[in-house]
């Protein structure tokens, strides 16, 4: 069976504190799934924050 691939497209709205909470919830949800690959398409202004918060989830 093929692995499922889930991609979330993130629009420009956001703030650093709200982003952190969102990314932590996404990481927790992904950690509970098996057989699924996930990606988050992040707006440029939040790339550095996302990289820091999700670097251990690969």
Secondary structure, 3 states (H helix, E strand, C coil): CCCEEEEEECCCCCCHHHHHHHHHHHHHHHHCCCCEEEEEECCHHHHHHHHHHHHHHC
